[in-house]
Amino acid sequence: MVVALLGHGTVGGGVYELLKNRSDITVKYVLDRSPIAELGAVSVTDFSAILNDGEVDTVVEVMGGLEPAHEYVAAAMRAGKNIVTANKQLLAAHYDELTALAKETGVGFRTSAAVGGGIPWLPNLQRLKRLGAVNEICGIMNGTTNYILSTMHKKGYDYESVLHDAQSFGYAEADPTADIEGYDIQRKLMISANIAFDASLTKQQVPAAGIAGVTREDIAGFNEMGYVCKLYATAKRVADGAVLAVVEPTLFKAETLEAAVPANYNLITAVSEYAGRQSFFGEGAGRWPTAAAVVQDLLDLCERKQGFYTQLAQPLPSNNMCEERRYYVRYIVDTWFMDGCVEKRWGNGVLTRPVSPAQMHSWYVEARRNDPGIFFAALQG
């Protein structure tokens, strides 16, 4: 196998290190914005050198972002080159197009590292659905927010100081918006749900709320009442062929498996027709776990395992109104919605009567405009 790497950052550099001494996979090119002196002739800045080289049979996209990643991946597919990508933003935005293009051109298209980093989540999800329906996927899918919340629970620190620590340790980006606002985990849920349900979900169907508003006082109250807060994603089949899908802070009893997930680790679960409930645990991000997953995809391609795309993907209706749950809410500005659904004072805020995720997220988006420090979390169980 002869490959070209698009990107030489944290993950791309790790992939290169894992591949450079292998005899079965040769890295012919590494594309980056500027020449990389230590790579010599392997380093290129012009994608056309890769696209026009017939010896390159596989392109590994680890540059991130939407463009030019989307342009390069689509062009490489049309040129008959296999694709391995860890780019969840790209997959969430262009899943239909890229899976159809992979089918049309007959190229391999593998995406294991896009969800769960080094956890073998997507390959096992694909295996589960071969035997029977996967009815639900859920879990802690973002290491940055799990590190922040775990540290706040354990040490009593405030949100801003823990976020700063996460950035210094490399768990959070300089701009952590995608992580703390829930966009990263939203993309991972969409990719997982699309594979599990043969679906084609849009981000408008998957409301996401993050942890930006959480305070030390919130966490202290949860600890006192025996709960642990996690940023949690859920997608499940519901009545009439619809899907419920949501990302939101969620409170778990301290004795549950989810509550025990530490630091930057992930726990992702599938509930299937015959295998029941299966959970996958491990480091969900980081240079080496993610790079290892990329290389595993390359090895699968060497064994002619083409990838995760499905020929059955189709738009599915969403229904986030069909279930109700209680929510912890801390807010300052009164609204008609909260006036009508508060059940009692609870910790540092209030506990609502059962309401649907659709109602809560709709209210949250509107209320946050006037109350940016607002925070809510669903009660699990």
C-alpha positions as a printed NumPy array, in Angstrom:
array([[  0.   ,   0.   ,   0.   ],
       [  1.253,   3.466,  -0.918],
       [ -0.325,   6.292,   1.041],
       [ -0.365,  10.066,   1.215],
       [ -1.057,  11.88 ,   4.487],
       [ -3.055,  15.097,   4.398],
       [ -1.898,  16.86 ,   7.553],
       [  1.075,  16.52 ,   9.882],
       [ -0.341,  17.858,  13.133],
       [ -0.994,  15.99 ,  16.355],
       [ -2.7  ,  12.992,  14.763],
       [ -1.005,  13.161,  11.363],
       [  2.431,  13.235,  12.952],
       [  1.485,  10.229,  15.056],
       [  0.297,   8.296,  11.991],
       [  3.566,   9.061,  10.208],
       [  5.617,   7.809,  13.146],
       [  3.619,   4.563,  13.291],
       [  4.025,   3.965,   9.566],
       [  7.546,   5.12 ,   8.755],
       [  9.268,   1.817,   9.558],
       [  6.623,  -0.546,   8.188],
       [  7.335,  -2.631,   5.105],
       [  3.709,  -3.17 ,   4.069],
       [  2.648,   0.505,   3.982],
       [  4.766,   3.237,   2.408],
       [  4.18 ,   6.937,   3.048],
       [  5.066,   8.624,  -0.233],
       [  3.734,  12.111,   0.533],
       [  2.863,  14.27 ,   3.524],
       [  0.83 ,  17.351,   2.618],
       [  1.113,  20.419,   4.825],
       [  0.75 ,  24.175,   4.386],
       [  4.512,  24.653,   4.68 ],
       [  7.404,  22.32 ,   3.765],
       [  8.514,  19.999,   6.574],
       [ 12.297,  20.019,   6.36 ],
       [ 12.929,  16.765,   8.22 ],
       [ 10.706,  14.837,   5.778],
       [ 12.663,  15.906,   2.707],
       [ 11.07 ,  14.981,  -0.612],
       [  8.121,  13.315,   1.147],
       [  6.866,  16.758,   2.174],
       [  4.615,  18.538,  -0.356],
       [  2.419,  21.6  ,  -0.281],
       [  0.476,  20.986,  -3.519],
       [ -2.344,  18.438,  -3.387],
       [ -2.182,  17.89 ,  -7.158],
       [  1.105,  16.02 ,  -6.713],
       [ -0.83 ,  13.412,  -4.715],
       [ -3.925,  13.413,  -6.897],
       [ -1.971,  12.865, -10.114],
       [  0.338,  10.151,  -8.788],
       [ -1.101,   6.804,  -9.862],
       [  1.134,   4.945,  -7.421],
       [ -0.718,   6.443,  -4.438],
       [ -3.657,   4.135,  -3.764],
       [ -4.804,   5.519,  -0.394],
       [ -5.206,   9.012,   1.048],
       [ -5.276,   9.544,   4.823],
       [ -7.077,  12.775,   5.716],
       [ -6.051,  14.033,   9.159],
       [ -6.002,  17.766,   8.474],
       [ -9.415,  18.44 ,  10.05 ],
       [-12.032,  21.053,   9.235],
       [-14.438,  21.183,   6.309],
       [-12.363,  22.786,   3.573],
       [-10.141,  21.974,   1.837],
       [-10.562,  18.522,   3.416],
       [-13.905,  17.971,   1.689],
       [-12.564,  19.039,  -1.697],
       [ -9.474,  16.846,  -1.391],
       [-11.303,  13.736,  -0.172],
       [-13.938,  13.93 ,  -2.913],
       [-11.28 ,  14.479,  -5.59 ],
       [ -9.211,  11.559,  -4.308],
       [-12.254,   9.276,  -4.374],
       [-13.016,  10.278,  -7.963],
       [ -9.405,   9.458,  -8.822],
       [ -9.943,   5.945,  -7.46 ],
       [ -8.011,   6.317,  -4.211],
       [ -9.126,   4.779,  -0.926],
       [ -9.867,   7.175,   1.932],
       [ -9.158,   6.902,   5.65 ],
       [-10.286,   9.875,   7.705],
       [-10.544,  10.869,  11.356],
       [-12.487,  14.036,  10.507],
       [-15.819,  13.975,  12.335],
       [-16.778,  17.466,  11.168],
       [-16.375,  16.392,   7.549],
       [-18.322,  13.168,   8.046],
       [-21.194,  14.808,   9.906],
       [-21.577,  17.491,   7.226],
       [-21.091,  15.353,   4.097],
       [-21.991,  11.81 ,   5.116],
       [-24.512,  11.218,   2.303],
       [-22.298,  12.618,  -0.415],
       [-19.148,  10.77 ,   0.604],
       [-20.786,   7.401,   1.228],
       [-22.538,   7.629,  -2.161],
       [-19.277,   8.621,  -3.841],
       [-17.447,   5.702,  -2.199],
       [-20.12 ,   3.35 ,  -3.503],
       [-20.028,   4.884,  -6.986],
       [-16.242,   4.731,  -7.333],
       [-15.745,   1.45 ,  -5.466],
       [-13.047,   2.819,  -3.198],
       [-12.466,   1.948,   0.423],
       [-13.775,   4.478,   2.936],
       [-12.881,   3.913,   6.579],
       [-13.593,   6.253,   9.465],
       [-12.876,   4.359,  12.71 ],
       [-10.891,   7.163,  14.365],
       [-13.656,   9.756,  13.897],
       [-15.578,   8.538,  16.967],
       [-13.932,   7.29 ,  20.127],
       [-10.299,   7.86 ,  19.148],
       [ -8.535,   4.573,  19.85 ],
       [-11.695,   2.771,  21.049],
       [-12.807,   0.184,  18.452],
       [-16.339,   1.577,  18.548],
       [-17.35 ,   1.986,  14.911],
       [-15.934,  -1.387,  13.754],
       [-17.857,  -3.161,  16.505],
       [-20.993,  -1.15 ,  15.838],
       [-20.78 ,  -2.341,  12.241],
       [-20.39 ,  -5.931,  13.435],
       [-23.391,  -5.69 ,  15.766],
       [-25.754,  -4.496,  13.056],
       [-24.909,  -7.426,  10.768],
       [-26.939,  -9.814,  12.934],
       [-29.863,  -7.667,  14.033],
       [-31.111,  -4.152,  14.598],
       [-29.175,  -1.731,  16.763],
       [-31.888,   0.056,  18.699],
       [-29.921,   2.572,  20.753],
       [-26.488,   4.151,  21.   ],
       [-25.444,   6.388,  23.863],
       [-22.461,   7.473,  25.84 ],
       [-19.703,   9.786,  26.955],
       [-18.004,  10.616,  23.671],
       [-15.921,  13.697,  24.436],
       [-12.74 ,  13.455,  26.485],
       [-12.337,  17.201,  27.009],
       [-15.657,  17.73 ,  28.759],
       [-15.325,  14.511,  30.711],
       [-11.944,  15.66 ,  32.021],
       [-13.404,  19.028,  33.042],
       [-16.456,  17.594,  34.793],
       [-14.529,  14.747,  36.465],
       [-11.943,  17.168,  37.837],
       [-14.591,  19.575,  39.11 ],
       [-16.344,  16.712,  40.897],
       [-13.149,  15.304,  42.375],
       [-11.265,  18.466,  43.345],
       [-13.919,  21.161,  43.662],
       [-12.2  ,  23.512,  41.217],
       [-14.081,  26.12 ,  39.192],
       [-14.841,  25.616,  35.513],
       [-12.44 ,  28.22 ,  34.099],
       [ -9.383,  26.927,  35.973],
       [-10.059,  23.318,  34.961],
       [-10.566,  24.343,  31.335],
       [ -7.196,  26.132,  31.464],
       [ -5.58 ,  22.971,  32.844],
       [ -7.204,  20.881,  30.117],
       [ -5.715,  23.183,  27.5  ],
       [ -2.255,  23.025,  29.073],
       [ -2.408,  19.193,  29.142],
       [ -3.473,  19.035,  25.498],
       [ -6.977,  17.725,  26.266],
       [ -8.652,  20.916,  25.021],
       [ -7.967,  23.096,  21.985],
       [ -6.953,  26.741,  22.251],
       [-10.507,  27.433,  21.052],
       [-12.532,  24.843,  22.988],
       [-15.93 ,  25.897,  21.611],
       [-16.657,  22.681,  19.711],
       [-16.049,  20.597,  22.83 ],
       [-17.701,  22.647,  25.555],
       [-20.762,  23.649,  23.497],
       [-21.442,  20.026,  22.54 ],
       [-20.755,  20.325,  18.798],
       [-17.999,  17.704,  18.827],
       [-20.119,  15.081,  20.549],
       [-23.092,  16.031,  18.342],
       [-21.014,  15.166,  15.247],
       [-19.897,  11.873,  16.783],
       [-23.485,  10.963,  17.633],
       [-24.629,  11.749,  14.098],
       [-21.92 ,   9.553,  12.567],
       [-22.681,   6.702,  14.964],
       [-26.436,   6.961,  14.461],
       [-26.093,   7.091,  10.688],
       [-24.118,   3.855,  10.737],
       [-26.287,   2.153,  13.377],
       [-29.656,   3.038,  11.872],
       [-28.755,   3.314,   8.145],
       [-29.798,   6.917,   8.558],
       [-28.896,  10.33 ,   7.215],
       [-29.405,  12.678,  10.154],
       [-28.807,  16.421,  10.018],
       [-27.537,  18.54 ,  12.888],
       [-30.947,  20.231,  13.087],
       [-32.338,  16.844,  14.182],
       [-29.801,  16.484,  17.   ],
       [-30.1  ,  19.348,  19.51 ],
       [-26.94 ,  19.8  ,  21.57 ],
       [-26.308,  21.628,  24.828],
       [-22.839,  21.78 ,  26.361],
       [-21.256,  22.507,  29.731],
       [-20.147,  26.132,  29.359],
       [-22.505,  27.353,  32.078],
       [-21.632,  24.811,  34.781],
       [-20.316,  26.198,  38.086],
       [-18.452,  24.86 ,  41.083],
       [-21.648,  25.358,  43.097],
       [-23.645,  23.21 ,  40.668],
       [-21.133,  20.383,  40.999],
       [-20.993,  20.673,  44.792],
       [-24.781,  20.324,  44.894],
       [-24.671,  17.243,  42.665],
       [-22.015,  15.664,  44.871],
       [-24.107,  16.321,  47.947],
       [-27.12 ,  14.598,  46.415],
       [-25.135,  11.628,  45.122],
       [-25.046,  12.503,  41.428],
       [-22.25 ,  12.902,  38.876],
       [-22.601,  15.133,  35.811],
       [-21.513,  13.945,  32.352],
       [-22.006,  15.357,  28.873],
       [-24.024,  12.558,  27.322],
       [-25.256,  11.654,  23.849],
       [-28.263,   9.457,  23.08 ],
       [-29.857,   8.247,  19.847],
       [-32.557,   5.587,  19.797],
       [-35.232,   4.176,  17.566],
       [-38.736,   5.252,  18.623],
       [-42.242,   4.761,  17.269],
       [-43.173,   5.15 ,  13.598],
       [-39.629,   4.72 ,  12.305],
       [-38.38 ,   7.905,  13.936],
       [-35.198,   8.569,  15.904],
       [-34.792,  10.419,  19.2  ],
       [-31.339,  12.041,  19.268],
       [-29.992,  14.545,  21.777],
       [-26.779,  15.744,  23.449],
       [-27.082,  17.238,  26.928],
       [-25.478,  17.317,  30.374],
       [-26.874,  14.381,  32.325],
       [-26.809,  13.462,  36.015],
       [-26.02 ,   9.841,  36.906],
       [-26.226,   8.233,  40.31 ],
       [-22.715,   7.989,  41.759],
       [-22.778,   4.173,  41.764],
       [-23.425,   3.839,  38.   ],
       [-20.876,   2.839,  35.379],
       [-21.16 ,   6.177,  33.598],
       [-20.425,   8.121,  36.782],
       [-17.146,   6.238,  37.204],
       [-15.663,   7.189,  33.801],
       [-12.545,   9.22 ,  34.714],
       [-10.447,  11.994,  33.176],
       [-10.417,  12.106,  29.358],
       [-11.881,   8.615,  28.907],
       [-14.979,   7.686,  26.899],
       [-17.697,   5.096,  27.467],
       [-19.872,   4.345,  24.435],
       [-22.762,   1.874,  24.48 ],
       [-24.874,   0.075,  21.897],
       [-28.103,  -1.782,  22.586],
       [-28.829,  -4.327,  19.88 ],
       [-31.551,  -6.838,  19.118],
       [-29.657, -10.007,  20.03 ],
       [-26.406,  -8.986,  21.733],
       [-28.143,  -6.712,  24.234],
       [-26.224,  -3.903,  25.893],
       [-22.499,  -3.65 ,  25.138],
       [-20.188,  -0.835,  26.253],
       [-16.761,   0.21 ,  24.978],
       [-14.326,   2.052,  27.222],
       [-11.015,   3.771,  26.576],
       [ -9.204,   6.974,  25.746],
       [-11.402,   8.855,  23.317],
       [ -8.79 ,  11.268,  22.046],
       [ -5.093,  11.972,  21.982],
       [ -2.282,  11.562,  19.489],
       [ -1.451,   7.892,  19.85 ],
       [ -4.904,   6.364,  20.412],
       [ -6.314,   8.216,  17.39 ],
       [ -3.266,   7.542,  15.209],
       [ -3.47 ,   3.856,  16.106],
       [ -7.11 ,   3.735,  14.96 ],
       [ -6.138,   5.337,  11.641],
       [ -3.416,   2.744,  11.08 ],
       [ -5.836,  -0.05 ,  11.964],
       [ -8.095,   1.243,   9.18 ],
       [ -5.166,   1.119,   6.754],
       [ -4.44 ,  -2.463,   7.761],
       [ -8.107,  -3.314,   7.215],
       [ -7.885,  -1.855,   3.715],
       [ -4.833,  -4.017,   3.094],
       [ -7.119,  -6.946,   3.913],
       [ -9.722,  -5.566,   1.486],
       [-12.199,  -4.523,   4.161],
       [-13.673,  -1.557,   2.37 ],
       [-15.41 ,   0.397,   5.09 ],
       [-18.443,   1.632,   6.915],
       [-20.555,   3.221,   4.263],
       [-23.957,   1.721,   3.672],
       [-26.067,   1.567,   0.556],
       [-29.218,   1.901,   2.661],
       [-28.752,   5.346,   4.251],
       [-31.903,   7.425,   4.109],
       [-33.381,  10.447,   5.887],
       [-35.306,   9.448,   9.005],
       [-37.805,  11.575,  10.913],
       [-36.755,  12.732,  14.354],
       [-38.99 ,  12.825,  17.405],
       [-37.503,  14.433,  20.487],
       [-40.973,  14.961,  21.973],
       [-41.807,  11.299,  22.579],
       [-39.999,  10.913,  25.929],
       [-39.957,  13.058,  29.04 ],
       [-37.406,  13.454,  31.835],
       [-36.802,  15.699,  34.812],
       [-34.165,  18.389,  34.525],
       [-32.004,  20.276,  36.981],
       [-32.022,  23.924,  35.892],
       [-30.186,  26.948,  37.254],
       [-31.295,  30.261,  35.786],
       [-31.685,  33.91 ,  36.721],
       [-34.19 ,  35.365,  34.271],
       [-37.726,  34.041,  34.827],
       [-39.661,  32.837,  31.795],
       [-43.181,  31.563,  31.26 ],
       [-41.85 ,  28.108,  30.447],
       [-39.992,  27.681,  33.722],
       [-42.854,  29.219,  35.675],
       [-45.033,  26.374,  34.427],
       [-42.72 ,  23.414,  34.88 ],
       [-40.766,  23.888,  38.129],
       [-41.489,  21.066,  40.54 ],
       [-39.263,  22.075,  43.479],
       [-36.032,  23.683,  44.608],
       [-33.154,  21.266,  44.116],
       [-29.515,  21.892,  44.99 ],
       [-28.292,  25.15 ,  43.498],
       [-31.281,  25.386,  41.146],
       [-34.67 ,  23.794,  40.565],
       [-35.981,  20.428,  39.455],
       [-38.588,  20.405,  36.703],
       [-41.538,  18.134,  36.285],
       [-41.057,  15.7  ,  33.357],
       [-40.635,  17.545,  30.052],
       [-39.389,  16.424,  26.65 ],
       [-35.85 ,  17.099,  25.397],
       [-37.37 ,  19.048,  22.506],
       [-39.122,  21.419,  24.917],
       [-36.085,  21.853,  27.168],
       [-33.626,  22.514,  24.358],
       [-35.97 ,  24.942,  22.627],
       [-36.376,  26.892,  25.869],
       [-32.609,  26.762,  26.545],
       [-31.674,  28.26 ,  23.166],
       [-34.111,  31.132,  23.662],
       [-33.405,  31.733,  27.37 ],
       [-29.629,  31.729,  26.936],
       [-29.8  ,  34.92 ,  24.895],
       [-30.794,  36.844,  28.018],
       [-29.211,  34.537,  30.592],
       [-25.832,  33.332,  29.216],
       [-24.853,  31.667,  32.497],
       [-27.803,  29.281,  32.44 ],
       [-27.155,  25.57 ,  32.973],
       [-29.311,  22.464,  32.859],
       [-28.827,  18.716,  33.169],
       [-31.185,  15.776,  32.681],
       [-31.735,  13.311,  35.527],
       [-30.962,   9.757,  34.458],
       [-33.035,   7.072,  36.12 ]])
